[in-house]
Structures are given as C-alpha cells and as structure tokens.
C-alpha cells in the first residue's frame, strides 16, 4: 500500500483507495482482528484525503457521508484501532492522521511535512532504523514508537509563489 499523502496531488484515485482497503482487510483478517464498517470508513476517508486529517475533520466527513450525527469517541476508538494495527500513522506535530505507507511491517515512520500546504510524504529507510536501534542500544533504551517529522517546503510550494510568511525567516 504505497500511499502518498500529498496535498499537492489530487485526492487518491478510487482504485488506490480500494487497494488500500483490501490490504487493510487482509491484514486485519491475518491478525485475527475485526475490520468493522466504522473502521473501514475512517480508513477510506484518510486514504482519500489530499492531506493529513485531524479527528474532528474525520468526524465531520463521516457525518456528511452517513447523514447522521456521531459522537467523537466513535472516531477516536476507530483511530486508536487503526493506529494499533499500524494501518495509519499520527503526525504528532499536527495532531493529524495519515494512512501508513507500509502497514505490513513495523518500521520507523519518517514524514516530510510541507509547512505551506500541509502535504506529507512518508518514507522508509532501513539505515535510519538501524541508526535508531544502535543509539537506543548504546543508551540501554527500548524504543516503543518511531516517528520522525521533518518540516519544510514541498516541491510544489517551492515552485509556486507567494509562500506563507515562513519563507521570510
């Protein structure tokens, strides 16, 4: 599921979203956990979004799609499940969620986040993971979660003008 959550691109094609959902369904089946309709809807919304979404953004989209009110715990429980199953990642600096580009295995999540448009790209680099492991081992530290967020400007924003005030720094 090579998902790219780039705000500089159009929303994901229906085929890529359906492929992501099929992969998530297969992963949940293999892990013996339930991939409920609510969980599936939350993942579908995140896969189709052009940029990371906060929990209330997901809630609002779900309510529009289902044409009924939902309680925030409904969304938070689904997000917690998807996080636990490594189907999504949380951008801590934005308090927002994106589909995981590599949900089939544990890895360090490295995100490049555009300060101008909010787009994010996830990469996987085994060398970084080995570096984290070596440093943790040298400190006697056990890593539970690896998320690295790097902020800057995406290629689209670098090529367009005017930028937000961050370019004046």
N, C-alpha and C positions, 0 to 999 in steps of 0.2 A: 504494500500500500504506500507507494512513494508520494505521499501527499505534500504539496507545497501550499502554504497558506500565505499567499502573496496578495496584498491589497492592490498591487499594480496589474493584476490579471483579472479577467472576468471571473465570475463565480464558477465553481467547478462544473464540469460537464456532467450530465446525468449518468453517463457511463462510469466516470471515475467515482462518483458518489456511490453508485450501486456496487461497484467493485469493492470499495472500502467497506460497505455494509456487509457484503458477502464474506469478506475476510474476517470482519469482526464477529460475525455469526459463527463462522467456523472455529475461530479462536475460543469463543465462549463455550461452544459445544465440546471442544477438545479439553477445556479446563473444567468442564462439569458445572458451569455457572449459567444462570438464566439470562438471556438477552431479551428482556421484555420490550413491549411496544414503546414504552416511555423512554427507555434507554436507547432504543434504536432511533427514535425521533430526535433525541438530543444529539446523538452522533451524526445523524443525517443533516441536522441544522448546522453543526460545526463544520462538517465536510463541505457543505455548500456555501459557507460564508467566505467572502473575499478577504477577511482579516480576522484576527482573534476576537472572540466574543466573551463578554462578562456574563455571569449567571443570570442577571436580570434581562440582558439582551436575549439570551436563550429563552427565558421565561416568556418574554413578550412575543417572540416569534412562534413559540409553541401555542400560546393563547390565540394568536391570529389564525394559525393553521387549524387548530381544533375548534375554534369559535366558541371557547368557553374559558372561564377563569380557572387558574391553577394556583396552588399555594407554593411559595418559594421552597419549602422543604422537598417537594416533589422533584424540582430541578436539582437541588443540592444532593439529594440521595442518588440521582442518576449520574451526576457529575462525579461524585465520590466513587461509585461503582466503576465508571469508565476510567477514572484515574487508577484505581486499584488494579484493573485489568490491563493497564498500560495501553489503552486504546486512545487516550487523549493525554495531553500534557498541559500543565498550567504554567503560564508566563507569570511568574511571581511579581515582577515589576509592574505589570499591567492588571493583575488580578483577572486575567482572561484565559480562555481555554482554546486549544487548537487540537485537531486530530494528530495522533502520533504518526510520524512518517515510517516508523519501524516497530509496529506493535507486536511482532512475532518474537522479539528477543529483548532482554534487558540491555540498555545502553545509556551512555551519557547523552542527555538532551542538550544540544548546543543550538541556540537560537540567535539569528541575526535579526534585529528588530529595527525597522525604519522609524526614526523619531518624527518624520514628517507625515507619512501617510498611515503608519501603523502596521504595515505589512510585516510578516515574519517568514523566515525560511529556517527550516531545521536541517542540520547536517549531522552526520555520524562520522566520527573519526576515531578509529581504534587506538591511534597513537596518543590522543588526548586521554582516553580512558586508561591506558597503561600508565601515563604520567600521573593521573589522579591516584591510581592504585599504589604506585611506588611512593608517592608523597604521603598518602594515608598510612601505609605500612610503616614508613620511617617514623611516623608520629604515634604509632600504636592506635590509630583511629579507624573505626569501622564506618564506611560510607553506607548510608541508607538511601540517599536520593542524590542524583547528579543532574543539576540543571544549571547551565551556563547561559547567560543572556548578554549579548553584545549589541549595544545600541549605536546607530549611525544613520547613514542615508542609503537607501536602495538605489539601484541603477536608474530606475525610472525617475525618481525625485532628483537625482544628481543631474539628469539630462533635461529637467524642466525648471522653469523659474516662474514666479518668485517662490522661494522657500519660506517656511516659517522663520521666526526670529532666531532659531538655533544656528542658522548659517552665519550670524554676525558675531559668534563667540570667538 
